[in-house]
């Protein structure tokens, strides 16, 4: 499900919902679901400060339902999950379209492509991948999937 809680950037939700379903299916989650919430830069900056202790807006944040030890200050998250039960909820992803638009322009991509890439990135985090600690595993998986989805 895509929720639009910001007004700074006009976004068409339907193509993003279709893309989210494709990503979940490709990753073997079938009828599992996730919520993508489009938020303002101010809102994502608040979340970034609260949950990551980092100032300023970011483009994407993920909040997995299965909270691993890393979220509680433990040594590491569990290994990435491969599948969930049909109909199960993976978690929430917050995306700031205004920040995404700036990054897209800077990197020569369209906003639509950038938003799709952020959905993919966020869902990988919901699965348990963590590019800050996994020695490149998430980056390799993400690049492979970006090519598959035409987001390279």
C-alpha positions, 0 to 999 in steps of 0.5 A: 500500500502506498500512502501519500502524506506530503504535498511538496511533490506530485506523485502518482501512487498507482504505478508505485503500488504496481511496482511494490507488488512486483518487488514482493513477488520477485522476492518470493513474498507473494501476498505479504505486504508492506506500507510505503508512506510518502512523507515531507522532508521535515517528517523524515528528518524527525524520524531520522533524528529519532531513530538513527540519531542523524540530523536532516532529511534522508531519502528512505527509512525502513521499519521492519516488523521483525525487529532484530537485535540491532534495533535493540542495541544488540550485536547484529540483525538476523540473516536476511529472510527469504520468505514470509507467510502468505498475507504477512506484513513485512513493515513500513517504509518512509520515503521523502519525495522531495529529497528523492527528487533532488537525488534523482536530478543530481544523478541524472534519473527521473523521479519515478525511477528514483522512487522505484529504486527507493521502494526496492531499497526499503523492502530489502531493509524490511527483509533484514539486509543492512548495507552498513554492516553486511560487507556488500551483500545488500548492495550486490542483491540490490544491483542485480534487482535494479537491473532486472527491474530496469533501474540500473 
